[in-house]
Amino acid sequence: MRNRLSSCFGVWIVLSVAAAYAAAQAAQPPSPRVWTWQELRDRLELDNPTLLADKINIDESKAEEITAFLRPNPSFNLTVDGTQIAPHDGVWRPFAGTFEVPGVSYLHERRHKRELRLESQKRATSIAIFSHDDLNRTTLFGLRSAFVSTLQAKATLQLAKDDLVYWDRVLGISRDRFTAGDIAQIDLDRLELQRVQYEADVQTAEVNLRTAKIELLTMLNDRTPIEQFDVAGMFDFEDQLAPREDFRTIAMDTRPDLKAAVEAVEKAQTDHKLAVANGSTDPTLSAWYTHNASTNNPFAYDTLGVSVSVPLRIFDRNQGEKLRTQLDITRNEKLRDAAEAQVLSDVDTGYATVESNLVLLRPYKQKYLAQALRVRDTMFFSYQHGGASLLDFLSAESDYRAVELSYINLVGAYLSAAAQLNEAVGREVIQ
């Protein structure tokens, strides 16, 4: 009996522990999904409503290609005449002398008008594709900027938390020193008041991180709670930078807005050819059949007829459209030249910004970070042993925080400048 009770009690304990563990697991919030840059980029192209709406323009332009290549519809006409409307010699046979003339006509387009319309619309489709790629380029830069801001906010938050942990350790040591009579109450009070600044830094960093995540989620059209969303990526800089001419060459071959400008020149030339073709004469061919039972010629009851109608282009030879399209070629050539100049300017500006950030970052990584840490630790050690004043230690701690925060901001500025250079080039050349 005892063994049975003991066994039941053991089973009850195991079940209770399992239930408690399951409840604890259920109470824990789900771990956040961590997104990499490549995953965010792929998600942007699939879910961003602005890009999806703009992509429809391409499909609409392709649909217009069908319209541009359509032939003119033939026309059908029916003429009925000769119907008797009053009695003749006391006899009223209204349809005895009626004749019917059904016929068809068709406008024949000359000078390859259909082919030119199709070519013009195909170039318009190409421009729509390049314009969509350019929108994707600029939107991707916005996503990259938000991604960098999130990484920078995470680094700033981690620095603030580390500083708070360090300061709590300083307070712990200082309280022991106060208890031992090694420092005065005023020094301890000043140290404890300094903790408020570290707490404020943590709260500010958390708000900035949430704001950056909200911007990312908005661009992705994602309703995921912020607590379940996180990103991961390299928050550092590459010390080497390729020559500027390499970026210029890539940009001239890649930038979609420049390709759209070049394609616009080709479309303007095609439109001018179409305007010249539209100034030509298009004949209308007609054919008809006549059934006329009232004719005196017994062989002319059923007859066929044909005609050709040729408009005389005396006054309207499409002169205005010819001139307009000729001028439009020159206008688009100027816009193409302006686009080329803008591409080179964007590359040069982005390159100079990245280069400037590298000049500032190199000494931080090689010297200033380690130097600031060494000064802070040395001053704290000296303050602990009475070799330095509290003011000197607080100044060293403030300098350390300023150097660390400046480094994080410079890395963020570098990554933002790299994203700007990628946007200027038209593809990611700096990861």
C-alpha positions in Angstrom: 0.0 0.0 0.0 2.8 2.4 0.9 4.6 1.7 -2.4 1.4 2.4 -4.3 0.9 5.7 -2.5 4.5 6.6 -3.1 4.2 5.9 -6.8 1.0 8.0 -7.1 2.7 10.8 -5.3 5.7 10.7 -7.5 3.5 10.7 -10.7 1.6 13.7 -9.2 4.9 15.6 -8.7 6.1 14.9 -12.2 2.8 16.1 -13.7 2.8 19.2 -11.6 6.3 20.1 -12.6 5.5 19.5 -16.3 2.4 21.6 -16.0 4.3 24.4 -14.3 7.0 24.3 -17.0 4.4 24.4 -19.8 2.7 27.4 -18.2 6.0 29.2 -17.8 6.8 28.5 -21.5 3.4 29.8 -22.5 3.8 32.9 -20.5 7.1 33.8 -22.1 6.8 36.1 -25.1 7.9 34.6 -28.5 11.4 35.4 -29.5 11.6 38.1 -32.2 12.2 37.2 -35.8 15.6 38.5 -36.8 15.9 39.8 -40.4 19.0 40.2 -42.4 19.5 42.9 -45.0 19.0 40.5 -47.9 15.8 39.2 -46.4 14.5 42.8 -45.9 15.4 43.7 -49.5 13.6 40.7 -50.9 10.6 41.5 -48.7 10.5 45.1 -49.9 10.1 44.1 -53.5 7.3 41.7 -52.7 5.2 43.8 -50.2 5.9 47.5 -50.6 2.6 49.0 -51.8 4.3 51.9 -53.6 6.4 49.5 -55.7 3.5 47.2 -56.3 1.3 50.0 -57.5 4.1 51.4 -59.8 4.7 47.9 -61.2 1.1 48.0 -62.6 2.2 50.8 -64.9 4.4 48.4 -66.8 1.4 46.0 -67.3 -0.7 48.9 -68.4 1.9 50.0 -70.9 2.2 46.5 -72.3 -1.6 46.4 -72.7 -1.3 49.7 -74.7 1.0 47.9 -77.1 -2.0 45.7 -78.1 -4.0 48.9 -78.8 -1.2 50.5 -80.7 -0.9 47.6 -83.2 -4.6 47.2 -83.9 -5.8 47.6 -87.5 -8.6 50.1 -88.3 -12.0 48.5 -88.1 -13.9 48.1 -91.4 -17.2 49.9 -91.8 -20.4 48.4 -92.9 -23.2 50.5 -94.5 -26.6 49.7 -95.8 -28.6 52.0 -98.1 -32.3 51.3 -98.9 -34.1 53.6 -101.4 -36.9 53.6 -103.9 -39.7 52.7 -101.5 -43.1 53.8 -102.7 -44.8 56.2 -100.2 -48.0 56.8 -102.1 -50.4 54.8 -104.4 -49.7 55.0 -108.1 -52.6 54.6 -110.4 -54.6 53.4 -107.5 -52.1 50.7 -106.7 -49.8 50.8 -103.6 -47.0 48.4 -103.6 -44.4 50.1 -101.3 -41.5 47.6 -101.7 -41.9 46.7 -105.4 -39.4 49.3 -106.5 -37.1 49.2 -103.5 -33.4 48.7 -104.0 -30.8 47.7 -101.3 -27.2 48.6 -101.3 -25.1 46.9 -98.6 -21.4 47.8 -98.7 -18.2 47.7 -96.7 -15.2 50.2 -96.5 -11.8 49.9 -95.0 -9.1 52.6 -94.3 -5.7 51.4 -95.5 -2.9 52.8 -93.4 0.3 53.4 -95.4 3.9 54.2 -94.4 4.1 51.6 -91.6 1.9 53.5 -89.2 1.0 50.5 -87.2 4.5 49.3 -86.9 5.7 52.7 -85.8 2.9 53.0 -83.2 3.9 49.6 -81.8 7.6 50.6 -81.7 6.8 53.8 -80.0 4.6 52.1 -77.4 7.3 49.4 -76.8 9.8 52.1 -76.0 7.3 53.6 -73.7 7.1 50.2 -71.9 10.9 50.2 -71.7 10.8 53.7 -70.1 8.1 52.4 -67.6 10.4 49.5 -66.7 13.4 51.7 -66.2 11.3 54.2 -64.2 10.1 51.3 -62.0 13.7 50.2 -61.5 14.6 53.8 -60.5 11.8 53.9 -58.0 13.0 50.6 -56.6 16.5 52.1 -56.4 15.4 55.2 -54.4 13.0 53.1 -52.2 15.8 50.7 -51.5 18.0 53.6 -50.4 15.2 54.6 -47.9 15.0 51.0 -46.6 18.8 50.8 -46.3 18.8 54.1 -44.4 16.2 52.8 -42.0 18.1 49.6 -41.6 21.3 51.5 -40.8 19.4 53.7 -38.3 18.1 50.5 -36.6 21.6 49.1 -36.3 22.9 52.4 -35.1 20.1 52.6 -32.5 20.9 49.1 -31.3 24.6 49.9 -30.9 23.8 53.1 -29.1 21.4 51.3 -26.8 24.0 48.6 -26.0 26.6 51.3 -25.3 24.1 53.1 -22.9 23.3 49.8 -21.1 27.1 49.0 -20.8 27.7 52.5 -19.4 24.9 52.0 -16.9 26.3 48.7 -15.8 29.7 50.2 -15.4 28.4 53.1 -13.5 26.5 50.8 -11.1 29.8 49.0 -10.5 31.4 52.4 -9.7 28.5 53.2 -7.3 29.0 49.9 -5.6 32.6 50.5 -5.0 32.0 54.2 -4.0 29.4 53.1 -1.4 31.9 50.7 0.1 34.4 53.6 0.2 31.8 55.9 1.8 31.0 53.3 4.4 34.7 52.9 5.2 35.0 56.7 5.4 37.2 57.0 2.4 35.0 59.6 0.5 32.6 62.3 1.6 28.8 62.2 1.3 28.9 64.9 -1.3 31.1 62.8 -3.6 28.7 59.9 -3.3 25.7 62.1 -4.0 27.3 63.5 -7.1 28.1 60.0 -8.3 24.5 58.8 -7.7 23.1 61.9 -9.4 25.2 61.1 -12.4 23.3 57.8 -12.8 20.2 59.8 -13.9 22.1 60.7 -17.1 22.8 57.1 -17.9 19.2 56.1 -17.3 18.1 58.9 -19.7 20.5 57.7 -22.3 19.0 54.2 -22.1 15.5 55.4 -22.5 16.4 57.7 -25.4 18.2 54.9 -27.1 15.2 52.6 -26.7 12.8 55.2 -28.2 15.1 55.7 -31.1 15.3 52.0 -31.7 11.6 51.6 -31.7 11.2 54.5 -34.1 13.7 53.0 -36.5 11.9 49.7 -36.4 8.5 51.3 -37.0 10.0 53.0 -40.1 11.2 49.6 -41.4 7.9 47.9 -40.7 6.1 50.7 -42.5 8.2 50.4 -45.6 7.6 46.6 -45.6 3.9 47.1 -45.0 4.2 44.7 -42.1 1.9 44.7 -39.0 4.3 42.6 -36.8 4.5 43.9 -33.2 7.8 45.8 -32.6 8.8 43.4 -29.9 8.7 40.5 -32.3 10.8 42.2 -35.0 14.5 42.7 -35.0 17.3 43.0 -37.6 20.9 41.9 -37.7 23.8 43.1 -39.8 27.4 44.3 -39.8 27.8 47.6 -38.0 31.3 48.4 -39.1 33.2 49.9 -42.0 35.5 48.7 -44.7 38.8 50.5 -44.6 39.5 50.2 -48.4 37.6 52.0 -51.1 37.9 51.4 -54.8 38.9 54.2 -57.2 36.2 56.7 -58.0 36.4 56.0 -61.7 35.2 52.4 -61.1 32.1 53.7 -59.5 31.5 56.2 -62.3 31.8 53.5 -64.9 29.4 51.2 -63.1 26.9 54.0 -62.7 26.9 54.9 -66.4 26.1 51.3 -67.2 23.6 50.7 -64.4 21.6 53.7 -63.4 18.0 53.1 -64.6 17.0 56.8 -64.7 19.9 57.3 -67.2 18.7 54.3 -69.2 15.2 55.8 -69.2 16.6 59.1 -70.5 18.4 57.3 -73.3 15.3 55.4 -74.2 13.2 58.6 -74.2 15.5 59.9 -77.0 14.9 56.8 -79.0 11.1 57.1 -78.4 11.2 60.7 -79.5 12.9 59.7 -82.8 10.3 57.0 -83.4 7.4 59.5 -82.6 8.9 61.9 -85.2 8.9 59.1 -87.8 5.3 58.3 -86.9 4.3 62.0 -87.2 5.8 62.1 -90.7 3.9 58.9 -91.6 0.7 60.3 -90.2 1.2 63.2 -92.6 0.8 60.8 -95.6 -2.5 60.0 -97.3 -4.4 56.9 -96.4 -7.0 55.8 -99.0 -10.4 54.3 -98.0 -11.3 51.3 -100.1 -15.1 50.6 -100.5 -17.1 47.9 -102.2 -20.9 47.4 -102.4 -23.6 45.3 -103.8 -26.9 46.7 -105.3 -30.2 44.8 -105.8 -32.4 47.1 -107.9 -35.5 45.4 -109.3 -37.0 48.6 -110.7 -34.3 49.3 -113.3 -35.2 49.2 -116.9 -32.1 47.2 -117.7 -33.0 43.6 -117.0 -29.3 42.8 -116.6 -28.7 45.4 -113.9 -30.9 43.9 -111.2 -27.8 42.8 -109.2 -24.6 44.9 -109.5 -21.3 45.3 -107.7 -19.4 48.5 -107.2 -16.0 49.6 -105.9 -14.5 53.0 -105.0 -11.3 54.5 -103.7 -11.5 57.6 -101.5 -8.3 59.6 -101.2 -8.2 62.7 -98.9 -6.4 65.6 -100.4 -3.7 66.7 -97.8 -3.6 70.3 -99.0 -3.9 72.2 -95.8 -3.4 69.6 -93.0 -0.2 67.5 -93.6 0.4 67.1 -89.9 2.9 70.0 -89.9 2.5 70.9 -86.3 3.1 67.4 -85.0 6.1 66.9 -87.2 7.7 70.1 -85.8 6.7 69.2 -82.2 8.2 65.8 -82.4 11.4 67.2 -84.0 11.7 69.6 -81.1 11.0 66.8 -78.6 14.0 64.9 -79.9 16.3 67.9 -79.0 14.5 68.3 -75.6 15.1 64.7 -74.7 18.7 64.8 -75.8 19.2 67.7 -73.4 17.5 65.8 -70.6 19.7 62.8 -71.3 22.8 65.0 -71.0 21.4 66.4 -67.8 20.8 62.9 -66.5 24.4 61.9 -67.3 25.7 64.9 -65.5 23.5 64.2 -62.5 24.7 60.6 -62.3 28.3 61.6 -62.2 27.5 64.3 -59.7 25.7 61.8 -57.4 28.7 59.4 -57.6 31.2 62.1 -56.9 29.2 63.4 -53.9 28.6 60.0 -52.5 32.2 59.0 -53.0 33.5 62.2 -51.3 31.2 61.6 -48.3 32.3 58.0 -47.8 36.0 59.0 -48.2 35.5 61.8 -45.6 33.9 59.3 -43.1 36.8 56.9 -43.6 39.3 59.7 -42.8 37.5 60.3 -39.5 36.9 56.6 -38.6 40.4 55.3 -39.1 42.0 57.1 -36.1 39.1 56.2 -33.9 39.6 52.5 -34.5 43.4 52.7 -34.5 43.8 55.0 -31.5 41.0 57.0 -29.9 38.8 54.2 -28.7 41.5 52.4 -26.8 42.9 55.7 -25.6 39.6 56.9 -24.2 39.1 53.5 -22.4 42.6 53.6 -21.0 42.2 57.2 -19.7 38.9 56.4 -18.1 40.2 53.2 -16.3 43.3 55.0 -15.2 41.4 57.9 -13.8 39.0 55.6 -12.0 41.9 53.7 -10.5 43.6 56.9 -9.5 40.4 58.3 -8.0 39.9 55.1 -6.0 43.3 55.5 -4.4 43.0 59.2 -3.9 45.4 60.2 -6.6 42.7 62.1 -8.7 39.7 64.2 -7.8 36.1 63.3 -8.5 35.9 66.1 -11.1 38.9 64.5 -13.0 37.2 61.1 -13.0 33.8 62.5 -14.1 35.6 64.4 -16.9 37.4 61.2 -18.1 34.1 59.3 -18.0 32.4 62.0 -20.0 35.2 62.0 -22.6 34.9 58.2 -22.9 31.2 58.3 -23.5 31.6 61.1 -26.0 34.3 59.2 -27.9 32.3 55.9 -28.0 29.1 57.7 -29.1 31.0 59.7 -31.7 32.4 56.4 -33.1 29.0 54.9 -33.3 27.6 57.9 -35.0 30.5 58.0 -37.5 30.0 54.3 -38.3 26.3 55.1 -38.9 27.2 58.1 -41.1 29.6 55.9 -43.0 27.0 53.2 -43.6 24.5 55.9 -44.7 27.0 57.4 -47.0 27.8 53.9 -48.4 24.0 53.5 -49.0 24.0 56.9 -50.8 26.9 55.8 -53.0 25.1 52.5 -53.8 22.0 54.5 -54.8 24.2 56.8 -56.9 25.8 53.9 -58.7 22.5 52.0 -59.1 23.4 48.8 -57.4 25.1 47.7 -54.2 28.9 48.1 -54.6 29.6 48.5 -50.8 27.9 46.1 -48.5 
